[in-house]
């Protein structure tokens, strides 16, 4: 759309330049046509932003157009034609440079957009991969916790079973019977010492104890 807008004034200027055939037109008419064509091109360049983006070229083209008009007013028709043609050439060069810059800006914007999309896609893929790894680690941790709980339950059940198993142990203790002590009798005139009869074989006491002991 923008290109069509730029082309329309240029076509109008060209048509104006071809309105009068060079064979029938005088130099004054040719100078006016050249001036009109140059002015149309300079206006097109201004619409594209030449005054701000290429101010030196814009000023040079405007100055050359002004000289062409002054030369025509002074009767210097050939000089006016040359100056108008030069102004038109300056305007063409300015238009070409501005269009090149705009095309480059559009290409850079498209490339930047594509790069942003690519980076966003890569980041999304990385995030999905990280989420998958995190989910796998969570599942593994959950499985390990379940295995640990099962091992703990098994160990607790084994301990309870061991505590419930008891062994009966019989302990026999033998102790000798108590002995009778010798008795001594003292008299005034005669001291008689009773002699102890031979001690009989010691009696044995047997005690049986049953101990219930848990197996560890």
Secondary structure, DSSP 8 states (H G I E B T S, - for coil): -HHHHHHHHHHHHHHHHTSS-TTT--HHHHHHHHHHHHHHHHHHHHHTTHHHHSHHHHHHHHHHHHHHHHHHHTT-HHHHHHHHHHHHHHHHHHHHHHHHHHHHHHHHHHHHHHHHHHHHHHHHHHHHHHHHHHHHHHHHHHHHHHHHHHHHHHHHHHHHHHHH-EEEEEEEEEEE-----------SS--------------EEEEEEEEEEE--
